[in-house]
């Protein structure tokens, strides 16, 4: 089975780990809306957490960064009077330095990502959704903030008015991402923030059409339980964009191309609303607490 996973963030990384254990031809398309220039280097959080998780070096306790990383560079930046608000470890910074050097030498983000993933020992392709710059910006009571500023620097506290995907209209789907979607048997939408992890991909012209017109069955694991997400600002951002902050809202955002969605058992009363959209809906324990959960949910998405 040729499987393409659309991924971004910690919840996605956990499911990716489960999918990675299965005997399938897996390809990962990673969100780029989180990407940002920080400390003079190009940081790609969603690409990197996918690579770190699949190579077994991620800090699984925190859900981001590298296990056992040190922070000498940030300490020195602080000593020099800078504000190191983005916690980037020393080895994590080395990855970003290598990526930045490759990009400045003319490499595409796809090629730079492939080289980094290969060096880390990842055995499946990790592909950025686009090679073009796309940034998620949150319009808030404190102004226009890059997603990293909103979520990390401001801790997600400002009131949200709108979310924009800067650069998305001019972007093109990365060629390898388009090829992966075209040849897939199953597309899995990981339990990612639908506004800031999946939304930036769908905002790229042609990306949603590849899902709508492709032969692959598209399945999703809802990141919501009850009237909110398991973690992160998805509920707050969904409300700001006029979406219901629950699994019905998630299904509605994906309904044009979604074949099936797994939702929490506690959300069983929502099944009829989701199925009225023409989307198959099944309930299960959607918590990703253990390695066994990751594998079980990966199997449910692919084989049920």
C-alpha positions as CSV (number, residue, x, y, z in Angstrom):
1,X,0.0,0.0,0.0
2,X,1.3,3.4,-0.9
3,X,0.5,5.8,2.0
4,X,1.0,9.5,2.1
5,X,0.7,11.2,5.5
6,X,0.0,14.9,5.8
7,X,1.8,16.0,9.0
8,X,2.5,18.9,11.2
9,X,3.2,19.1,14.9
10,X,3.5,16.7,17.9
11,X,0.3,14.8,17.4
12,X,1.2,14.1,13.8
13,X,4.7,12.9,14.8
14,X,3.2,10.3,17.2
15,X,1.0,8.9,14.4
16,X,3.8,9.0,12.0
17,X,5.8,6.7,14.4
18,X,2.9,4.2,14.2
19,X,2.6,4.3,10.5
20,X,6.4,3.9,10.2
21,X,6.2,0.5,11.9
22,X,3.8,-0.9,9.3
23,X,4.7,-2.7,6.0
24,X,3.6,0.1,3.7
25,X,5.3,2.4,1.3
26,X,5.2,5.6,3.4
27,X,5.8,9.1,2.3
28,X,5.4,12.2,4.6
29,X,4.3,15.6,3.3
30,X,5.2,18.1,6.0
31,X,3.7,21.5,6.7
32,X,5.9,24.5,6.0
33,X,3.7,27.3,7.4
34,X,5.6,27.1,10.7
35,X,8.9,27.8,9.0
36,X,10.7,31.0,10.2
37,X,14.0,32.8,10.1
38,X,15.2,32.8,13.7
39,X,18.7,33.6,15.0
40,X,19.8,33.9,11.4
41,X,18.9,30.3,10.4
42,X,15.9,28.8,8.6
43,X,13.9,26.8,11.2
44,X,11.4,24.2,9.9
45,X,9.7,22.8,13.1
46,X,7.2,20.5,11.4
47,X,9.7,19.0,9.0
48,X,12.2,18.5,11.7
49,X,9.9,16.9,14.3
50,X,8.9,14.4,11.6
51,X,12.6,13.6,10.8
52,X,13.6,13.4,14.5
53,X,10.6,11.2,15.4
54,X,11.2,8.8,12.5
55,X,14.9,8.5,13.2
56,X,14.3,7.9,16.9
57,X,16.1,10.9,18.2
58,X,13.2,13.2,19.1
59,X,12.6,14.4,22.6
60,X,9.3,12.4,23.0
61,X,8.7,13.8,26.5
62,X,8.4,17.4,25.2
63,X,7.2,16.6,21.8
64,X,9.8,18.7,20.0
65,X,13.5,19.1,19.6
66,X,16.2,16.4,20.1
67,X,16.5,14.2,23.1
68,X,19.4,15.2,25.4
69,X,20.1,18.5,23.5
70,X,22.0,21.3,25.2
71,X,21.5,25.0,25.0
72,X,24.9,26.6,25.2
73,X,24.3,28.9,22.2
74,X,21.0,30.3,23.6
75,X,22.8,30.9,26.9
76,X,25.5,32.8,25.2
77,X,22.9,34.8,23.2
78,X,21.3,35.8,26.4
79,X,24.7,36.8,27.8
80,X,25.1,39.1,24.8
81,X,21.8,40.8,25.5
82,X,19.6,39.0,23.0
83,X,16.2,37.6,23.8
84,X,16.3,33.8,23.1
85,X,12.6,33.3,23.1
86,X,12.6,30.4,20.7
87,X,14.2,27.4,22.4
88,X,16.4,25.9,19.8
89,X,19.0,23.4,21.1
90,X,22.6,23.2,20.0
91,X,22.2,20.0,17.9
92,X,18.9,21.3,16.6
93,X,20.6,24.5,15.6
94,X,23.2,22.5,13.7
95,X,20.5,21.0,11.6
96,X,19.1,24.5,10.8
97,X,22.6,25.8,10.0
98,X,23.1,22.9,7.5
99,X,19.7,23.6,6.0
100,X,20.4,27.3,5.7
101,X,23.7,26.7,4.0
102,X,22.1,24.4,1.5
103,X,19.3,26.8,0.7
104,X,21.8,29.7,0.3
105,X,23.8,27.5,-2.1
106,X,20.8,27.1,-4.3
107,X,19.2,23.8,-3.1
108,X,15.5,23.5,-2.9
109,X,13.8,22.9,0.5
110,X,12.8,19.4,-0.9
111,X,16.5,18.6,-1.6
112,X,17.7,20.0,1.7
113,X,15.1,18.0,3.6
114,X,16.0,14.8,1.8
115,X,19.7,15.3,2.6
116,X,18.9,16.0,6.3
117,X,16.5,13.1,6.6
118,X,19.0,10.7,5.0
119,X,21.8,11.8,7.3
120,X,19.5,11.2,10.3
121,X,18.7,7.7,9.0
122,X,15.1,8.2,8.1
123,X,14.0,5.4,5.8
124,X,11.0,7.1,4.1
125,X,10.8,10.4,2.1
126,X,9.9,13.5,4.1
127,X,8.7,16.1,1.6
128,X,7.8,19.8,2.2
129,X,4.4,20.7,0.9
130,X,6.1,23.4,-1.2
131,X,9.6,24.7,-1.9
132,X,8.2,28.3,-1.9
133,X,8.0,30.4,1.3
134,X,4.7,30.1,3.0
135,X,4.2,31.5,6.5
136,X,1.2,31.2,8.8
137,X,0.4,34.6,10.4
138,X,-2.1,35.1,13.2
139,X,-3.8,38.5,13.2
140,X,-4.3,39.2,16.9
141,X,-5.1,42.0,19.4
142,X,-1.3,42.5,19.5
143,X,-1.0,42.8,15.8
144,X,0.2,40.6,12.9
145,X,2.2,37.8,14.5
146,X,4.1,34.9,12.8
147,X,2.7,31.7,14.2
148,X,5.9,31.1,16.2
149,X,5.6,34.5,17.8
150,X,2.0,33.9,18.6
151,X,2.4,30.4,20.0
152,X,5.9,30.5,21.5
153,X,6.8,34.1,22.3
154,X,3.3,35.2,23.3
155,X,2.2,31.7,24.5
156,X,-0.9,31.8,22.5
157,X,-2.5,34.4,24.8
158,X,-3.5,37.3,22.4
159,X,-7.1,37.4,21.1
160,X,-7.2,35.9,17.6
161,X,-9.0,37.8,14.8
162,X,-7.9,35.9,11.7
163,X,-5.3,33.6,10.3
164,X,-3.5,34.2,7.0
165,X,-1.1,32.0,5.0
166,X,1.3,34.6,3.7
167,X,2.8,33.6,0.3
168,X,0.5,30.6,-0.3
169,X,-1.2,32.1,-3.3
170,X,2.1,32.4,-5.1
171,X,3.4,29.0,-4.0
172,X,3.4,25.8,-6.0
173,X,3.0,22.3,-4.7
174,X,6.4,20.7,-4.5
175,X,6.9,18.3,-7.4
176,X,7.7,15.3,-5.2
177,X,4.7,16.1,-3.0
178,X,2.4,16.2,-6.0
179,X,3.8,12.9,-7.4
180,X,3.3,11.3,-4.0
181,X,-0.3,12.3,-3.8
182,X,-0.9,11.3,-7.4
183,X,0.3,7.7,-6.8
184,X,-1.0,7.2,-3.3
185,X,-3.5,4.4,-2.4
186,X,-4.3,6.1,1.0
187,X,-3.8,9.6,2.2
188,X,-3.7,10.0,6.0
189,X,-4.5,13.4,7.6
190,X,-2.6,13.2,10.9
191,X,-4.2,14.6,14.1
192,X,-2.7,18.1,13.4
193,X,-4.1,21.5,14.0
194,X,-6.4,21.9,11.0
195,X,-5.8,25.7,10.8
196,X,-2.0,25.9,11.2
197,X,-0.7,22.5,10.1
198,X,-3.1,21.2,7.4
199,X,-4.5,24.6,6.4
200,X,-1.3,26.0,5.0
201,X,-1.0,23.0,2.7
202,X,-4.6,23.3,1.5
203,X,-4.0,27.0,0.8
204,X,-1.4,26.2,-1.8
205,X,-3.1,26.4,-5.2
206,X,-3.8,22.9,-6.6
207,X,-3.0,21.0,-3.3
208,X,-6.7,20.4,-2.3
209,X,-7.5,19.5,-5.9
210,X,-4.9,16.7,-5.8
211,X,-6.8,15.3,-2.9
212,X,-10.2,15.8,-4.4
213,X,-9.4,14.3,-7.8
214,X,-6.9,11.6,-6.7
215,X,-7.7,7.9,-6.6
216,X,-6.5,7.6,-3.0
217,X,-8.9,7.2,-0.1
218,X,-8.4,10.0,2.3
219,X,-8.7,9.3,6.0
220,X,-8.2,11.4,9.1
221,X,-7.7,11.1,12.8
222,X,-9.4,14.0,14.6
223,X,-7.2,16.0,17.0
224,X,-10.3,17.0,18.9
225,X,-12.1,15.5,21.9
226,X,-15.2,17.2,23.1
227,X,-15.3,20.9,22.4
228,X,-11.5,21.3,22.0
229,X,-8.2,19.8,21.0
230,X,-6.1,17.4,23.0
231,X,-3.5,20.1,23.1
232,X,-2.5,23.3,21.4
233,X,-4.4,26.3,20.1
234,X,-6.5,24.5,17.5
235,X,-9.8,25.3,19.2
236,X,-9.0,29.0,19.6
237,X,-7.9,29.3,16.0
238,X,-10.8,27.3,14.6
239,X,-13.3,29.6,16.3
240,X,-11.5,32.7,14.9
241,X,-11.9,31.3,11.4
242,X,-15.6,30.6,11.9
243,X,-15.3,26.8,12.4
244,X,-16.7,24.7,15.1
245,X,-13.9,23.7,17.5
246,X,-14.8,20.0,17.5
247,X,-14.6,16.9,15.3
248,X,-17.6,18.2,13.2
249,X,-15.6,21.3,12.4
250,X,-12.6,19.3,11.4
251,X,-14.6,17.0,9.2
252,X,-16.3,20.0,7.6
253,X,-12.9,21.6,6.8
254,X,-11.9,18.4,5.0
255,X,-15.3,17.3,3.7
256,X,-14.6,17.9,0.0
257,X,-12.0,15.2,-0.1
258,X,-12.4,13.2,3.1
259,X,-13.6,9.6,2.9
260,X,-13.4,8.6,6.6
261,X,-12.6,10.1,10.0
262,X,-11.8,8.5,13.3
263,X,-13.2,10.4,16.3
264,X,-13.1,10.0,20.0
265,X,-15.6,7.6,21.6
266,X,-16.8,10.5,23.8
267,X,-17.8,12.3,20.5
268,X,-20.1,9.5,19.3
269,X,-23.1,11.8,19.4
270,X,-21.4,13.8,16.6
271,X,-21.4,10.9,14.1
272,X,-24.7,11.6,12.5
273,X,-23.7,15.2,11.7
274,X,-20.4,14.1,10.2
275,X,-22.0,11.3,8.2
276,X,-24.5,13.8,6.8
277,X,-21.6,15.4,5.0
278,X,-21.0,12.1,3.2
279,X,-18.0,11.2,5.4
280,X,-17.7,7.8,7.0
281,X,-17.2,8.2,10.8
282,X,-16.0,5.7,13.3
283,X,-15.3,6.1,17.0
284,X,-12.3,4.8,18.9
285,X,-9.9,5.7,21.6
286,X,-8.1,8.5,19.8
287,X,-5.5,9.2,22.6
288,X,-1.9,8.9,21.5
289,X,-0.4,8.2,24.9
290,X,1.8,5.1,24.2
291,X,3.6,3.4,21.4
292,X,0.9,0.8,21.4
293,X,-1.7,3.6,20.8
294,X,0.4,4.9,17.9
295,X,0.5,1.5,16.2
296,X,-3.1,0.7,16.9
297,X,-4.5,3.9,15.5
298,X,-2.2,3.6,12.4
299,X,-3.7,0.2,11.8
300,X,-7.2,1.4,12.2
301,X,-6.7,4.2,9.7
302,X,-5.2,1.9,7.1
303,X,-6.9,-1.4,7.5
304,X,-10.3,-0.8,9.0
